[in-house]
């Protein structure tokens, strides 16, 4: 069951106009929100980031936080899995094709849910392979825009090379993954790139930094040079749908010993414990 512009319906019944600016221009933004045991995880943070993205494209938020919360909860109860990931999408609406903003047009709002499957144990045990590529996206990667063509092409490069993710490099520094944030570990220190316009401010990234602070893990938030990626002891990938995974090969070279390392094991455990605490908390969402 999905939500489209005021109605709930089976996804097969959902229809939008070919003139929707999302279809014509990729003129919209989105969010991906994990749901564990039917509770949206970090909902407040996701809705704040949605507002940031809408502000970034100068589109008024069609709903208050309370309205979003209600709509998302409705989708959660109408879908089968206890663990889901919610995809919500807002476009500038339907108008005659013209690059300039249309006047008086109602935004299109779409929400769907898919089962959220934990990364398979095999991949958690071995870690995943990544390749590197030049980050050829625009300069507002902090906006979660639906126009994802560069990300699609960059991620497919990884798949074509038998890898799972593409680590992006811009001007000699690592920005993020094609669909994830990336951390580097060196000599026991967790290195994170600073949030700026060159990367998506990941919600999972924030959780990882909070968990690290709570466990007195040494952290440095600073630009990470390409050579630090290539000589890392460990590399970690984070996203709402993949949680935390170890990257154990980069461009066909082993990362550290080529196996998930101690920092991954620690943060993975802390993340699972944190999730369990949130789920037990009895509220419909965190916080
Ligand atoms: N993508 N960077 C990019 C470019 C991403 O697309 C994502 C997530 C992240 C991680 O952000 P978060 O921890 O908030 O999920 C970073 C989602 C999952 C997607 O597009 O499906």
Boltz pocket constraint, residues with backbone or C-beta under 6 A from the ligand:
constraints:
  - pocket:
      binder: B
      contacts: [[A, 32], [A, 151], [A, 176], [A, 177], [A, 178], [A, 179], [A, 180], [A, 181], [A, 199], [A, 200], [A, 201], [A, 202], [A, 203], [A, 204], [A, 205], [A, 238], [A, 239], [A, 240], [A, 241]]
      max_distance: 6.0
